[in-house]
Amino acid sequence: MICKLLKQEEPDILCLQECKSPSTEMPFETFKPLGYSFFACWGQKSYNGVAVISKVPLENIDKKRFLGSDHARHISIKTITGITIHNFYFPAGGDIPDRNLNEKFGFKLDYIKAVEAYFKDSSPSKSILLGDLNIAPEEKDVWDHKKLLKVVSHTPIEVTYLRSLAKSGPWIDIIRRKNPGEKLFSWWSYRARDWIKSDRGRRLDHIWLTADLVDQCKRCYILREVRGWNSPSDHVPVVAELVL
């Protein structure tokens, strides 16, 4: 599926999350004939994992262990144009939105705060924060706002934490900036018999830019149709086009 995406969209850089593979077993050689010769990854067997596939050279590859965790959830790179990309896979948070009853939910909230503290200290510029953040922050980011207020990924406390993180750049949610007022989803559950008919989606995948890159972003969109490909992920790609 990745090869099909690379052939169809021809992105300069593709960021992946939840790779679930050790770094040594990621099939990067498969992508070289398509023009993708540069790679960065932090793999983890059967769990987490983030990677970057690129046509352009990657520099300053870094992996951060927020909260001292060994979870492979972050990798950052710098491109030859001087842009830093932070590729994240945020914790999902389990099923119960109460940190006293669900350790995973507490870890998710603490992880977001740790990321926020990092960016407050580093004052990013010419930077992109992207990935599966596992939170749909706005009413039009979910199929039914009221029904999902007590469902992990759209609870008020998660939304508050994510918005606080956005201020740490400050970061601009570029797909929402480019598509104001529209219902936007990037994830549909495998449980749905007919995901198109039910359309019970959530926008869990994000691309955020620092303010100095916003004017260079000409278009941002979600490839909804990828959810209908053979053996699809439950997530679909989010694309940002920057003219540098």
PLY file of the C-alpha trace (Angstrom):
ply
format ascii 1.0
element vertex 244
property float x
property float y
property float z
element edge 243
property int vertex1
property int vertex2
end_header
0.00 0.00 0.00
2.88 2.38 0.75
4.34 1.85 -2.72
0.97 2.61 -4.29
0.75 5.80 -2.27
4.28 6.87 -3.22
3.56 6.27 -6.91
0.24 8.11 -6.80
1.12 11.15 -4.68
4.91 11.34 -5.15
5.53 13.16 -1.85
9.04 14.43 -1.16
8.75 13.10 2.38
6.45 10.47 3.89
6.11 10.09 7.67
4.77 6.87 9.16
3.52 5.96 12.62
2.70 2.71 14.44
5.11 0.78 12.21
5.27 -2.18 14.63
8.61 -3.39 13.32
12.22 -3.38 14.52
14.31 -0.85 12.62
16.40 -3.59 11.00
13.30 -5.20 9.49
11.72 -2.13 7.93
11.61 -2.67 4.12
13.31 0.56 3.08
15.05 -1.08 0.10
11.61 -1.54 -1.46
11.21 2.20 -1.86
14.57 3.01 -3.47
13.46 2.16 -7.04
10.68 4.75 -6.59
13.20 7.49 -5.84
13.21 7.29 -2.02
16.80 6.80 -0.94
16.83 8.46 2.51
15.35 7.02 5.68
15.11 7.56 9.41
13.32 5.35 11.90
12.88 4.27 15.45
11.41 0.80 15.34
9.94 -1.41 18.00
8.80 -5.00 17.59
4.99 -5.39 17.40
4.44 -2.01 19.05
4.67 1.72 18.29
7.39 2.78 15.81
7.93 5.91 13.71
9.71 6.34 10.38
10.52 8.87 7.66
10.93 7.99 3.95
12.39 10.74 1.80
13.56 11.76 -1.66
15.79 14.42 -0.13
18.70 14.02 2.31
17.84 13.96 6.03
20.03 15.52 8.70
20.06 15.86 12.49
18.09 12.67 13.10
16.96 12.58 16.73
14.74 10.38 18.89
13.31 11.63 22.16
12.17 9.48 25.05
9.53 11.63 26.67
8.81 10.74 30.32
11.84 8.44 30.19
9.72 5.89 28.31
11.28 3.42 25.90
8.23 3.72 23.62
9.25 4.46 20.01
6.93 7.43 19.59
9.03 10.30 18.26
11.64 10.95 15.62
12.77 14.29 14.23
14.79 15.14 11.13
16.03 18.28 9.43
15.80 18.70 5.65
18.34 20.38 3.38
15.96 23.36 3.21
16.36 23.87 6.96
12.93 22.64 8.03
12.70 20.40 11.11
10.00 17.73 11.11
8.81 16.11 14.33
7.02 12.84 13.61
4.91 11.64 16.55
2.79 8.67 17.51
0.92 9.75 20.65
-0.44 7.15 23.10
-3.99 6.04 22.34
-5.03 6.15 26.00
-7.05 2.98 26.42
-10.83 2.88 26.76
-11.65 4.59 30.07
-11.16 8.39 30.19
-10.13 8.49 33.83
-6.48 8.47 34.90
-7.43 7.02 38.31
-9.03 3.99 36.68
-6.89 3.71 33.57
-3.11 4.01 33.69
-2.91 4.33 29.89
-5.09 7.43 29.92
-2.91 9.05 32.56
0.21 8.23 30.53
-1.36 9.84 27.46
-2.06 13.08 29.30
1.40 13.15 30.89
3.03 12.46 27.54
1.28 15.45 25.94
2.44 17.68 28.80
6.01 16.46 28.43
5.96 17.27 24.71
4.51 20.69 25.48
7.29 21.41 27.99
9.93 20.40 25.44
8.67 22.81 22.80
8.24 25.64 25.28
11.93 25.26 26.09
13.13 24.85 22.51
11.10 27.70 20.88
10.77 25.99 17.47
10.94 27.83 14.15
10.69 26.55 10.55
9.25 23.39 12.05
6.49 20.87 11.43
4.82 18.72 14.09
2.83 15.88 12.60
1.58 12.37 13.08
-1.05 10.27 14.76
-1.84 12.42 17.79
-4.85 10.25 18.71
-7.05 13.26 19.54
-9.83 14.82 17.47
-10.04 18.32 18.98
-12.95 20.06 17.23
-16.64 19.29 16.88
-16.24 18.86 13.13
-13.39 16.41 13.69
-15.79 13.67 14.81
-18.96 12.13 13.45
-21.00 13.10 16.53
-19.60 15.58 19.03
-22.10 14.94 21.85
-21.89 11.15 21.62
-18.10 11.16 21.75
-17.54 13.56 24.63
-16.94 10.61 26.96
-15.01 8.55 24.42
-11.20 8.58 24.56
-9.81 10.77 21.76
-12.48 13.49 22.04
-12.90 14.07 25.78
-12.71 17.67 27.01
-9.52 17.07 29.01
-7.68 15.62 25.99
-8.80 18.52 23.84
-7.64 20.99 26.49
-4.23 19.33 26.70
-3.82 19.28 22.92
-4.76 22.94 22.60
-2.29 23.81 25.31
0.39 21.90 23.39
-0.50 23.87 20.25
0.35 27.09 22.07
3.87 25.85 22.83
5.12 26.49 19.28
2.94 28.21 18.73
1.71 25.63 16.23
-0.87 26.18 13.48
-3.23 23.30 12.67
-2.75 23.78 8.94
-5.39 21.40 7.62
-8.00 23.12 9.74
-6.65 26.52 8.64
-6.96 25.51 5.00
-10.33 23.77 5.39
-12.31 25.78 7.97
-15.79 24.57 8.89
-15.58 21.25 7.03
-16.14 17.81 8.53
-12.71 16.20 8.34
-11.87 12.63 9.29
-8.63 10.65 8.97
-9.64 7.47 10.84
-12.52 5.01 10.59
-12.83 1.97 12.84
-12.33 -1.51 11.44
-15.48 -2.49 13.36
-17.78 -0.75 10.89
-19.32 -3.14 8.36
-19.51 -0.34 5.81
-17.24 2.56 6.77
-18.42 4.68 3.84
-22.10 4.32 4.67
-21.75 4.84 8.43
-18.96 7.45 8.07
-18.25 7.40 11.79
-14.82 8.93 11.53
-12.46 11.06 13.60
-9.60 13.39 12.67
-6.79 11.86 14.71
-3.92 12.65 12.34
-2.48 16.15 12.22
0.01 18.43 10.51
0.97 21.56 12.46
3.29 24.29 11.25
5.15 27.08 13.00
3.87 30.48 11.89
6.88 31.16 9.65
5.85 28.28 7.35
2.11 28.95 7.05
2.33 31.18 3.98
4.41 28.56 2.21
1.69 25.91 2.57
-0.41 26.06 -0.58
-2.72 23.12 0.08
-3.54 20.58 2.78
-5.93 17.67 2.35
-6.86 14.16 3.50
-6.70 11.16 1.16
-10.01 9.66 2.25
-10.11 7.22 -0.66
-7.10 5.31 0.69
-9.37 3.81 3.38
-11.04 1.87 0.56
-7.84 0.33 -0.84
-7.11 -3.37 -0.40
-5.93 -4.26 3.13
-6.04 -0.65 4.30
-5.00 0.93 7.56
-7.80 2.38 9.66
-5.94 5.71 9.23
-5.53 7.56 5.93
-2.76 9.97 4.86
-2.89 13.69 5.52
-0.97 15.74 2.94
0.52 19.23 3.13
2.04 20.90 0.07
4.73 23.48 0.89
6.50 25.60 -1.70
9.98 26.38 -0.37
0 1
1 2
2 3
3 4
4 5
5 6
6 7
7 8
8 9
9 10
10 11
11 12
12 13
13 14
14 15
15 16
16 17
17 18
18 19
19 20
20 21
21 22
22 23
23 24
24 25
25 26
26 27
27 28
28 29
29 30
30 31
31 32
32 33
33 34
34 35
35 36
36 37
37 38
38 39
39 40
40 41
41 42
42 43
43 44
44 45
45 46
46 47
47 48
48 49
49 50
50 51
51 52
52 53
53 54
54 55
55 56
56 57
57 58
58 59
59 60
60 61
61 62
62 63
63 64
64 65
65 66
66 67
67 68
68 69
69 70
70 71
71 72
72 73
73 74
74 75
75 76
76 77
77 78
78 79
79 80
80 81
81 82
82 83
83 84
84 85
85 86
86 87
87 88
88 89
89 90
90 91
91 92
92 93
93 94
94 95
95 96
96 97
97 98
98 99
99 100
100 101
101 102
102 103
103 104
104 105
105 106
106 107
107 108
108 109
109 110
110 111
111 112
112 113
113 114
114 115
115 116
116 117
117 118
118 119
119 120
120 121
121 122
122 123
123 124
124 125
125 126
126 127
127 128
128 129
129 130
130 131
131 132
132 133
133 134
134 135
135 136
136 137
137 138
138 139
139 140
140 141
141 142
142 143
143 144
144 145
145 146
146 147
147 148
148 149
149 150
150 151
151 152
152 153
153 154
154 155
155 156
156 157
157 158
158 159
159 160
160 161
161 162
162 163
163 164
164 165
165 166
166 167
167 168
168 169
169 170
170 171
171 172
172 173
173 174
174 175
175 176
176 177
177 178
178 179
179 180
180 181
181 182
182 183
183 184
184 185
185 186
186 187
187 188
188 189
189 190
190 191
191 192
192 193
193 194
194 195
195 196
196 197
197 198
198 199
199 200
200 201
201 202
202 203
203 204
204 205
205 206
206 207
207 208
208 209
209 210
210 211
211 212
212 213
213 214
214 215
215 216
216 217
217 218
218 219
219 220
220 221
221 222
222 223
223 224
224 225
225 226
226 227
227 228
228 229
229 230
230 231
231 232
232 233
233 234
234 235
235 236
236 237
237 238
238 239
239 240
240 241
241 242
242 243
